[in-house]
Amino acid sequence: METFKAPEGINFSSPEVAASLLAPALCRVASFLQGIEAYGAHLEKYDDWWEHDGLHFRKGEISLHQLFESVKSPQALLSVMPGDSAVHVGIMPTSHSWYLRFYTEWDESGFEILGRFDVTIPSNLADRLRQEIFPTMPLPLIETDAKAYFARIQMR
């Protein structure tokens, strides 16, 4: 099995929020990522267990259209979850230039879907993301060096 290597650059991560805020934020990020990749780019989907037990599994290809379908609503987000605690959905182009991760789950009372996401992009695209996404982002994003971010979240 090939070892997954997270991309280098800048990581932007959200706090845990209601999925009703998360879905539109992810749609904006997906639109931004669509502008980076050539039309028809191949994307890979992963079950990202880094925060669960440190593992990472490729689950096949996904199209940009399928990515948008996966993040369009709280229910869509919940339906694509792998099902284990702290196991994220990961999306990365075959160029490995960026990496998007997201996670949703029911709150403790079972009444609201909560979630969070992070996206890692090349450093040279960080200013563009800040200019295009931040002004309309419905939630705050925390900016971290990608290497430090992945070292912090990965279970060993």
TAHUDA-V804784 format. One record per backbone hydrogen bond with DSSP energy under -1.0 kcal/mol. NH is the residue of the N-H (numbers start at 1). CO is the residue of the C=O. Records with the same first field share a line. If there is no record, write none. Layout:
NH->CO ; CO
//
This chain:
10->121
11->144
12->119
13->142
14->117
17->115
19->113
21->18
22->18
23->19
25->21
26->22
27->23
28->24
29->25
30->26
31->27
32->28
33->29
34->30
35->31
37->33
41->38
44->92
45->60
46->90
47->57
48->88
49->55
52->49
53->49
54->49
57->47
59->45
62->43
67->63
68->64
69->65
70->66
71->67
77->73
78->74
79->75
80->76
81->78
87->84
88->48
89->102
90->46
91->100
92->44
94->42
96->93
99->120
100->91
101->118
102->89
103->116
105->114
107->112
110->107
114->105
115->17
116->103
118->101
119->12
120->99
121->10
125->122
126->123
129->125
130->126
131->127
132->128
133->129
134->129
136->133
142->13
144->11
146->9
149->145
150->146
151->147
152->148
153->149
154->150
155->50
//
